[in-house]
Amino acid sequence: MKYYHYVVTIKENERFLAYQDRIAECDNLICKLEIKNLFAVNMFTTKKKAEERARFWNQCYRENGIYLFGDWQG
């Protein structure tokens, strides 16, 4: 079975979180992406690229003080 990789960004109370996930070619997109507080979805050609992008965006959210899971001291 073939899989596609994507990064989901959710927004809650003006804070953000990005994470990588995959979808099978036979999955229903509407059902798979029925995610509370969905802000953006971006597709990537590989799992590695999707994971790198999610890490990068979360790092940016931390540095800007808008990461969903609290403040980050870095």
N, C-alpha and C positions, 0 to 999 in steps of 0.2 A: 504494500500500500504506500502511496506517495503522500508525503506531508509537506505543508507549507508553514513557514515560520513568520511570526508577527510580534510586534510590541504593542501592548495596550497601555494607554495612559488613562488613569482615572483622576478625577478632581473632586475633592470633598472639602468644603469649608475653605476654599482658596488655597488648598494644599494639594500636592500632586504625588503620584506614585506611578512608575513605569515597570512593567514586567513582560518577560518573554513567554510566549506560549506557541503551540502548534495546532494545526487543524489538518485533518485528513481530507483527502480529495472527495470523500463521500459524505462529509459532515455538512449539515445545513448551517450556513453562515448566520442567518437570523437567530437561530437557537444558540449557536456557539458564542455569539457576541452579545447576548442578552445579559450585559454586565451593568450593575448598578454604578451610576456616576461616570459612565464612559465618556471620555473627553476626546480621545484620538486612537486610531489604529493604523499602524504602518507595517507593510509587508516587507520581508527580506528574503534574499535568495538562499541563505543558510542560517542554521541555528546559531552558529558562532557570531555572525554579523548582528543578529537580533539580540543576543545576550550582551554583546559589546555596546550596542546602542542603548539598551535599557540601563546598563551600568552607568553610561555616560550621562544620560538624562537624570537619573537619580542623584548622581554626584552634583550636577548643576542645581537640582532642586535643593539639595542639602546646603550648598554654598550660598544660595539665595534665600535660605530660611523658609522655604515653602515645601519642604519634604513632608509627606503625609504623617510619618511616624516620629514627629518631634524634631527638636533642634539637634544640630550636629556640631560638634566641636572638632574642627579639623585644621 
